[in-house]
């Protein structure tokens, strides 16, 4: 069977290096499933590797895409045929920006009918990262205060909602007032617009000069560096992203030797957990979504996989209020 897939043979601007090709789809092997993809979001985490940020661990040519939802088309030896026709997240296998994806049946996540395709397609990267960071890495409690930059982003909004679920106080940092009301509704304790207020001064006023328990930096650069000086002694500075494309000033941060510095990569968590923990994590998140304790932004536009360059261009240029760009078949 022939099917379309997106590939890149060199690192660079996605609009320049992404190509549509036809590939031969082989039957699933022992323990595998073959999934006919329906929908995939375009995330910053999908585009950053194409640009070469992780070139040392990516073998070219490669197919992008970390998440999405599809329907099981076929199963390999040792896999129940009852899975055929079921909606799943085909994760930790091949890149999802292709018509058919193969992965281990153990890693596929079943999706209940109560969750639509647009929500399900986004269930992996941001929700899992946010949940593990809050519960496992930082172990946040009701007595803790967390500060998060880029809070208007998809993952920033999830942190705000988790602050209500878990009970910690979250200080949301933004660069405009566009998201203030929404973040407050979701659960943020307060929102600091750094174009109008001093970050450090505002944080110290809010915490009676103590500083926050923990910081989550998704931006890096000067914005991320500034967050380090809002942390109380023995507090934690955690970096989970690099939206600015620039690292924080580690030398300057190291001068605050009384704070703990951590780096979180979802792939490192994946490497150390059991299949049971993997599936239980998704079950917990699916429960939070079905109970309407977490809501994902489903606004956005679908683009055909064949229009990948136009879709990527739109994804990089649009603002967060318009939602994500999704790839369909």
Rosetta blueprint (number, residue, H / E / L):
1 X L
2 X E
3 X E
4 X E
5 X E
6 X E
7 X E
8 X E
9 X L
10 X L
11 X L
12 X L
13 X L
14 X H
15 X H
16 X H
17 X H
18 X E
19 X E
20 X E
21 X E
22 X E
23 X E
24 X E
25 X L
26 X L
27 X L
28 X L
29 X L
30 X L
31 X L
32 X E
33 X E
34 X E
35 X E
36 X E
37 X E
38 X E
39 X E
40 X E
41 X E
42 X L
43 X L
44 X H
45 X H
46 X H
47 X H
48 X H
49 X H
50 X H
51 X L
52 X L
53 X L
54 X L
55 X H
56 X H
57 X H
58 X L
59 X L
60 X L
61 X L
62 X E
63 X L
64 X L
65 X L
66 X L
67 X L
68 X L
69 X E
70 X E
71 X E
72 X E
73 X E
74 X E
75 X E
76 X L
77 X L
78 X L
79 X L
80 X L
81 X H
82 X H
83 X H
84 X L
85 X L
86 X L
87 X E
88 X E
89 X E
90 X L
91 X L
92 X L
93 X L
94 X L
95 X L
96 X L
97 X L
98 X E
99 X L
100 X E
101 X E
102 X E
103 X E
104 X E
105 X L
106 X L
107 X L
108 X L
109 X E
110 X E
111 X L
112 X L
113 X L
114 X L
115 X L
116 X L
117 X H
118 X H
119 X H
120 X H
121 X L
122 X L
123 X L
124 X L
125 X H
126 X H
127 X H
128 X H
129 X H
130 X H
131 X H
132 X H
133 X H
134 X H
135 X H
136 X H
137 X H
138 X L
139 X L
140 X L
141 X L
142 X L
143 X L
144 X L
145 X E
146 X E
147 X E
148 X E
149 X L
150 X L
151 X L
152 X L
153 X L
154 X H
155 X H
156 X H
157 X H
158 X H
159 X H
160 X H
161 X H
162 X H
163 X H
164 X H
165 X H
166 X H
167 X L
168 X L
169 X E
170 X E
171 X E
172 X E
173 X E
174 X E
175 X L
176 X L
177 X L
178 X L
179 X L
180 X H
181 X H
182 X H
183 X H
184 X H
185 X H
186 X H
187 X L
188 X L
189 X L
190 X E
191 X E
192 X E
193 X E
194 X L
195 X L
196 X L
197 X L
198 X L
199 X H
200 X H
201 X H
202 X H
203 X H
204 X H
205 X H
206 X H
207 X L
208 X L
209 X L
210 X L
211 X L
212 X E
213 X E
214 X E
215 X E
216 X E
217 X E
218 X L
219 X L
220 X L
221 X H
222 X H
223 X H
224 X H
225 X H
226 X H
227 X H
228 X H
229 X H
230 X H
231 X E
232 X E
233 X E
234 X E
235 X E
236 X E
237 X E
238 X E
239 X E
240 X L
241 X L
242 X L
243 X L
244 X L
245 X L
246 X L
247 X L
248 X L
249 X L
250 X H
251 X H
252 X H
253 X H
254 X H
255 X L
256 X L
257 X L
258 X L
259 X L
260 X E
261 X E
262 X E
263 X E
264 X L
265 X L
266 X H
267 X H
268 X H
269 X H
270 X H
271 X H
272 X H
273 X L
274 X L
275 X H
276 X H
277 X H
278 X H
279 X H
280 X H
281 X H
282 X H
283 X H
284 X H
285 X H
286 X H
287 X H
288 X H
289 X H
290 X H
291 X L
292 X L
293 X L
294 X L
295 X L
296 X L
297 X L
298 X L
299 X L
300 X E
301 X E
302 X E
303 X E
304 X E
305 X H
306 X H
307 X H
308 X H
309 X H
310 X H
311 X H
312 X H
313 X H
314 X H
315 X H
316 X H
317 X H
318 X L
319 X L
320 X H
321 X H
322 X H
323 X L
324 X E
325 X E
326 X E
327 X E
328 X E
329 X L
